[in-house]
Amino acid sequence: MLRLVLAFLLAPLPAALLQAAIVALWGTQGASNYEHPSTMFVAMCLFLYVPGLVLGVPLYLALRRRSANRLRSYALAGMLIVLIPMTLLIGSAAPYSPLPAASRWREAIILLRYAVSGLLTGATFWLLARPDRCAARRLAAAEKARLAGAFE
């Protein structure tokens, strides 16, 4: 249980560090508050923690119920958790964007950066929580209980 709590708490940090490193290396001229790596780190932590709790906990329970314990499942779930709110945010702001509709490549790059952040967050969660090992332990305990009941 402690491992799961730590996974929820620590999984967003590598993705937030990645986004801060992108800002530090390439910069984001004209992006107001997100021109400094530390503000990008804090903003990404906030953005990754909120959907991670609201969408991540139910999705984790659904994956656990379906015995989807592979790294790929959790990485894709992390990407989905991040892209749902970001797509809604960009989609709702698109009519008010000063950019012409033909140059929406910036939004596509932003979505790609967040998709990579989601993949990294989901993969980090999987590495910390290791649901595949938890499932193996549950199966071993159930088999041990079944065998103990057979010999009574």
C-alpha positions in Angstrom: 0.0 0.0 0.0 2.9 2.4 0.8 4.4 1.5 -2.5 1.2 2.5 -4.3 1.0 5.9 -2.4 4.6 6.6 -3.2 4.0 5.8 -6.8 1.1 8.2 -7.0 3.2 10.9 -5.3 6.5 10.5 -7.2 5.3 9.5 -10.7 4.7 13.0 -12.1 8.2 14.3 -11.0 10.3 13.0 -13.9 7.8 14.3 -16.5 7.8 17.7 -14.8 11.6 17.7 -14.8 11.5 16.8 -18.5 9.3 19.8 -19.3 11.5 22.1 -17.2 14.6 20.8 -19.0 12.9 21.6 -22.4 12.2 25.1 -21.2 15.7 25.5 -19.9 17.3 24.2 -23.1 15.1 25.7 -25.8 13.1 28.3 -24.0 9.6 29.4 -24.7 9.7 33.0 -25.8 6.5 34.8 -25.3 4.9 32.1 -23.1 4.5 34.5 -20.2 4.8 32.6 -16.9 6.4 29.5 -18.3 9.6 31.0 -19.5 11.6 29.9 -16.4 12.2 26.2 -15.8 11.2 26.4 -12.1 7.8 27.8 -13.0 7.3 25.2 -15.6 8.2 22.5 -13.1 5.7 23.7 -10.6 3.0 24.2 -13.3 3.6 20.7 -14.6 3.5 19.2 -11.1 0.1 20.8 -10.6 -1.2 19.8 -14.0 0.0 16.2 -13.5 -1.2 15.7 -9.9 -4.8 16.9 -10.3 -5.7 14.7 -13.3 -3.6 11.9 -11.8 -5.8 11.9 -8.7 -9.2 12.6 -10.5 -8.7 10.2 -13.4 -5.7 8.1 -12.3 -7.2 6.4 -9.3 -10.3 5.1 -11.1 -8.2 4.1 -14.1 -5.7 2.3 -11.8 -8.6 0.4 -10.2 -10.0 -0.5 -13.6 -6.6 -1.7 -14.8 -6.2 -3.7 -11.7 -9.7 -5.3 -12.0 -8.8 -6.3 -15.6 -5.4 -7.6 -14.6 -3.7 -5.3 -17.1 -0.3 -5.3 -15.4 2.0 -4.5 -18.3 4.1 -1.4 -18.6 2.4 -0.6 -21.9 -1.0 -0.5 -20.3 0.1 2.0 -17.6 2.1 4.2 -20.0 -0.9 4.5 -22.3 -3.2 5.2 -19.3 -0.8 7.9 -18.2 -0.9 9.5 -21.6 -4.7 9.3 -21.6 -4.9 10.9 -18.2 -2.8 13.8 -19.4 -4.3 14.3 -22.9 -8.0 14.3 -21.9 -7.8 17.6 -19.9 -5.1 19.1 -22.2 -7.2 18.5 -25.3 -10.3 20.0 -23.6 -8.2 23.0 -22.6 -6.7 23.6 -26.0 -10.0 22.9 -27.7 -11.9 25.4 -25.6 -9.2 28.1 -26.0 -8.8 27.6 -29.8 -11.6 30.0 -30.9 -9.9 32.7 -28.9 -6.4 32.0 -30.2 -4.7 34.9 -32.0 -3.0 32.4 -34.3 -4.6 31.7 -37.7 -6.1 28.3 -38.1 -3.5 27.2 -40.6 -0.7 27.6 -38.1 -2.0 25.4 -35.3 1.2 23.4 -35.3 2.1 25.0 -32.0 -0.9 23.3 -30.3 0.1 20.0 -31.9 3.6 20.3 -30.5 2.1 21.2 -27.1 -0.1 18.1 -27.2 2.9 16.0 -28.3 4.9 17.3 -25.3 2.1 16.5 -22.9 1.6 13.0 -24.5 5.2 12.2 -23.9 4.9 13.5 -20.3 1.9 11.3 -19.8 3.7 8.2 -21.1 6.6 9.0 -18.8 4.3 9.5 -15.8 2.5 6.2 -16.5 5.8 4.3 -17.0 7.2 5.8 -13.8 4.1 4.9 -11.9 4.4 1.3 -13.2 8.1 1.1 -12.2 7.4 2.4 -8.7 4.1 0.5 -8.0 5.0 -2.7 -10.0 1.5 -4.0 -10.3 2.8 -7.1 -12.1 4.6 -8.2 -8.9 1.5 -7.4 -6.8 -0.7 -9.6 -9.1 1.8 -12.4 -8.8 1.8 -12.2 -5.0 -2.0 -12.2 -5.0 -2.1 -15.3 -7.2 0.5 -17.1 -5.1 -1.4 -16.3 -1.9 -4.7 -17.5 -3.4 -3.0 -20.7 -4.6 -1.4 -21.2 -1.1 -4.8 -20.7 0.5 -6.4 -23.2 -1.9 -3.8 -25.8 -1.3 -4.0 -25.3 2.5 -7.8 -25.8 2.3 -7.3 -29.0 0.2 -5.1 -30.6 2.9 -7.4 -29.9 5.8 
